[in-house]
C-alpha cells in the first residue's frame, strides 16, 4: 500500500530539513516562521498546563524542605 503523505512541521531546530528526502512517499511542508501559536493553539494550552503543574510541584517540593534547615542552593 503506497500512500502519499504530507507532513506539516513548524520550523523548530530539531526538525531536520532533510527528513522529507528520506522517504519517497512523504512530503514535508514547513510552516512559516512565527506562526505556530496561531496555527496550533492547542500547543499553547498544553505548554501552559505543563508549566502550571511544574511550578506547583516545585513549590510543594521547596516548602516541604524548608524545615530541613537546608540552604537555598542545597534545595535547588
C-alpha positions, 0 to 999 in steps of 0.5 A, a space after each residue: 500500500 503506497 500512500 502519499 503523505 504530507 507532513 506539516 512541521 513548524 520550523 523548530 531546530 530539531 526538525 531536520 530539513 532533510 527528513 522529507 528526502 528520506 522517504 519517497 512517499 512523504 512530503 514535508 511542508 514547513 510552516 512559516 516562521 512565527 506562526 505556530 501559536 496561531 496555527 496550533 493553539 492547542 500547543 499553547 494550552 498544553 505548554 501552559 498546563 505543563 508549566 502550571 503543574 511544574 511550578 506547583 510541584 516545585 513549590 510543594 517540593 521547596 516548602 516541604 524542605 524548608 524545615 530541613 534547615 537546608 540552604 537555598 542552593 542545597 534545595 535547588 
